[in-house]
Amino acid sequence: MSRHPFDPAELGDGDDRVPAEELLAIARELEDLARAESPVPAAAFPARVSAAISAEATPTPPRTFLMAVGALRFGDAWRALGANARVVAGSGRVVPVGLRFQAAALLLALAVITVGGAGVVTVGSAALVQALRTPPQPAPTLTIAPSLPPASVAPSGPTRSPSASESPEASGSPEPSESAEPGETESNLETADPQDSERPEASADAHGGSDGSGDGGAGSGSSGGSGRTPRPSGTPGASDDGHGND
Amino acid sequence: MDDRSLVEAVTSGDRDAFEAIVEREATAVFRTCYRILGRVGDAEDAAQESFVIAYRSLGTFRGEGSLAGWLARIATRQALRRLGQRRATEPLDVPGTPASNLAGGPDPLGAAIAAERQRVIRSAVASLGEPYREVVALRFFAELSLNEIAESTGRPIGTVKTHLHRGLARLRERLGPDGLA
């Protein structure tokens, strides 16, 4: 009656405390139990199962893989991965194109994740090795650092502040006033055309009369020489005013 | 249609292929559950649950063993799990229970003793530790051969034999020399 009647040869190495005859007796008893209890399911049972299945999504290999990963069943996930590979390879019956595309996309995504993860691990381990090699050097520099600041801060402070203050002086607020000095151009104004001679003369004046004109220009503009107010845009006009004053 | 073709058809979206699997394997799965649980209603519930689980995880079936063995393993696990959750009660008048078989029989006393014996054996098998419980249940309740057990569990056949030997030895110790624990 049993599909596979029990054979004593099926018993491998095991517990020798129980005689083989007793093991055989219990095996026969289990067989009798199975033989006595062999009912048939109700006729509606397959329909009941079909109704229960109808609410389930199609168990495609990609879906099965994701479900297994979600349930942390990594053995099932591994087997589902093999099923995906078989779907992509196209072994067996004809596989729908959509399903094959899904399986291929899943395998590709996993490959990218694997390669990316391997890269991160490699870079991370390299950085870790680098970090483990370097610690002896930073330690002494850190101990020296507290002794240096008091000595080095004092000289460095003053040296920097003048250099910073010099830069605005050198940036030349006087220079535009020198170039625009109308007082120095008086001798040349007699020759006439200020427009032609303006630029070269201004440069000559800048060289020749920088000692007095720089300060004088600024001072005259504010104190009394209203006719000499330097205006870069109107240098010819200013020179005319200078004549008028004379 | 062979197992592999059926599985590939189901995973490609063919639900009729799974209905064919259910039609083919329903009796074996139901009997396995009934032999472990001893009640028709519980056995049907466990068998239905087994088919649903099988449908969901059909994508993990590698086709190295038989589909029947794969399903039997799922059914055995489900039935044993359900048996472990069951309360220690035995309804007296539910069809399919040992008690209901006593009424009208030629030898009520003998039937009662047999029913009690079956209950004790079932409990003793359920109380075995893994992997012995699974191997004994697959061998005698699901009626799989050692090769089928080895294929469905992924264990070497020598290991399956050893598990069967030790499982029967422990079962004998629990049942005692005269059979009753």
HADDOCK unambig.tbl for C-alpha pairs under 7 A between the chains (distance, minus, plus):
assign (segid A and resid 3 and name CA) (segid B and resid 143 and name CA) 6.23 0.50 0.50
assign (segid A and resid 4 and name CA) (segid B and resid 143 and name CA) 6.41 0.50 0.50
assign (segid A and resid 4 and name CA) (segid B and resid 144 and name CA) 6.93 0.50 0.50
assign (segid A and resid 4 and name CA) (segid B and resid 145 and name CA) 6.06 0.50 0.50
assign (segid A and resid 10 and name CA) (segid B and resid 161 and name CA) 6.02 0.50 0.50
assign (segid A and resid 11 and name CA) (segid B and resid 161 and name CA) 5.28 0.50 0.50
assign (segid A and resid 11 and name CA) (segid B and resid 162 and name CA) 6.65 0.50 0.50
assign (segid A and resid 11 and name CA) (segid B and resid 164 and name CA) 6.45 0.50 0.50
assign (segid A and resid 11 and name CA) (segid B and resid 165 and name CA) 5.05 0.50 0.50
assign (segid A and resid 12 and name CA) (segid B and resid 158 and name CA) 6.69 0.50 0.50
assign (segid A and resid 12 and name CA) (segid B and resid 161 and name CA) 4.47 0.50 0.50
assign (segid A and resid 12 and name CA) (segid B and resid 162 and name CA) 4.63 0.50 0.50
assign (segid A and resid 12 and name CA) (segid B and resid 165 and name CA) 5.95 0.50 0.50
assign (segid A and resid 13 and name CA) (segid B and resid 162 and name CA) 5.24 0.50 0.50
assign (segid A and resid 13 and name CA) (segid B and resid 165 and name CA) 6.88 0.50 0.50
assign (segid A and resid 14 and name CA) (segid B and resid 162 and name CA) 5.34 0.50 0.50
assign (segid A and resid 14 and name CA) (segid B and resid 165 and name CA) 5.40 0.50 0.50
assign (segid A and resid 14 and name CA) (segid B and resid 166 and name CA) 5.27 0.50 0.50
assign (segid A and resid 15 and name CA) (segid B and resid 165 and name CA) 6.96 0.50 0.50
assign (segid A and resid 15 and name CA) (segid B and resid 166 and name CA) 5.60 0.50 0.50
assign (segid A and resid 15 and name CA) (segid B and resid 169 and name CA) 6.54 0.50 0.50
assign (segid A and resid 18 and name CA) (segid B and resid 169 and name CA) 5.95 0.50 0.50
assign (segid A and resid 23 and name CA) (segid B and resid 168 and name CA) 5.90 0.50 0.50
assign (segid A and resid 23 and name CA) (segid B and resid 169 and name CA) 6.19 0.50 0.50
assign (segid A and resid 23 and name CA) (segid B and resid 172 and name CA) 6.96 0.50 0.50
assign (segid A and resid 26 and name CA) (segid B and resid 168 and name CA) 6.94 0.50 0.50
assign (segid A and resid 26 and name CA) (segid B and resid 172 and name CA) 6.57 0.50 0.50
assign (segid A and resid 30 and name CA) (segid B and resid 140 and name CA) 6.16 0.50 0.50
assign (segid A and resid 31 and name CA) (segid B and resid 140 and name CA) 6.06 0.50 0.50
assign (segid A and resid 33 and name CA) (segid B and resid 118 and name CA) 6.41 0.50 0.50
assign (segid A and resid 34 and name CA) (segid B and resid 35 and name CA) 6.42 0.50 0.50
assign (segid A and resid 34 and name CA) (segid B and resid 140 and name CA) 6.74 0.50 0.50
assign (segid A and resid 34 and name CA) (segid B and resid 141 and name CA) 5.89 0.50 0.50
assign (segid A and resid 37 and name CA) (segid B and resid 35 and name CA) 6.20 0.50 0.50
assign (segid A and resid 38 and name CA) (segid B and resid 31 and name CA) 5.82 0.50 0.50
assign (segid A and resid 39 and name CA) (segid B and resid 31 and name CA) 6.31 0.50 0.50
assign (segid A and resid 40 and name CA) (segid B and resid 27 and name CA) 5.89 0.50 0.50
assign (segid A and resid 41 and name CA) (segid B and resid 27 and name CA) 6.08 0.50 0.50
assign (segid A and resid 41 and name CA) (segid B and resid 30 and name CA) 6.30 0.50 0.50
assign (segid A and resid 46 and name CA) (segid B and resid 22 and name CA) 6.17 0.50 0.50
assign (segid A and resid 46 and name CA) (segid B and resid 23 and name CA) 6.25 0.50 0.50
assign (segid A and resid 49 and name CA) (segid B and resid 48 and name CA) 5.61 0.50 0.50
assign (segid A and resid 50 and name CA) (segid B and resid 19 and name CA) 6.62 0.50 0.50
assign (segid A and resid 53 and name CA) (segid B and resid 52 and name CA) 6.14 0.50 0.50
assign (segid A and resid 58 and name CA) (segid B and resid 11 and name CA) 6.44 0.50 0.50
assign (segid A and resid 58 and name CA) (segid B and resid 13 and name CA) 5.56 0.50 0.50
assign (segid A and resid 59 and name CA) (segid B and resid 11 and name CA) 5.27 0.50 0.50
assign (segid A and resid 59 and name CA) (segid B and resid 55 and name CA) 6.70 0.50 0.50
assign (segid A and resid 59 and name CA) (segid B and resid 56 and name CA) 5.47 0.50 0.50
assign (segid A and resid 59 and name CA) (segid B and resid 57 and name CA) 6.77 0.50 0.50
assign (segid A and resid 59 and name CA) (segid B and resid 58 and name CA) 6.41 0.50 0.50
assign (segid A and resid 59 and name CA) (segid B and resid 59 and name CA) 6.17 0.50 0.50
assign (segid A and resid 60 and name CA) (segid B and resid 11 and name CA) 4.66 0.50 0.50
assign (segid A and resid 60 and name CA) (segid B and resid 12 and name CA) 6.38 0.50 0.50
assign (segid A and resid 60 and name CA) (segid B and resid 59 and name CA) 6.19 0.50 0.50
assign (segid A and resid 61 and name CA) (segid B and resid 11 and name CA) 6.87 0.50 0.50
assign (segid A and resid 61 and name CA) (segid B and resid 59 and name CA) 4.83 0.50 0.50
assign (segid A and resid 64 and name CA) (segid B and resid 57 and name CA) 6.20 0.50 0.50
assign (segid A and resid 64 and name CA) (segid B and resid 59 and name CA) 5.69 0.50 0.50
assign (segid A and resid 76 and name CA) (segid B and resid 60 and name CA) 5.74 0.50 0.50
assign (segid A and resid 79 and name CA) (segid B and resid 60 and name CA) 4.96 0.50 0.50
assign (segid A and resid 79 and name CA) (segid B and resid 62 and name CA) 6.90 0.50 0.50
assign (segid A and resid 80 and name CA) (segid B and resid 59 and name CA) 5.60 0.50 0.50
assign (segid A and resid 80 and name CA) (segid B and resid 60 and name CA) 4.68 0.50 0.50
assign (segid A and resid 83 and name CA) (segid B and resid 59 and name CA) 6.40 0.50 0.50
assign (segid A and resid 83 and name CA) (segid B and resid 60 and name CA) 6.81 0.50 0.50
assign (segid A and resid 95 and name CA) (segid B and resid 12 and name CA) 6.79 0.50 0.50
assign (segid A and resid 96 and name CA) (segid B and resid 12 and name CA) 6.89 0.50 0.50
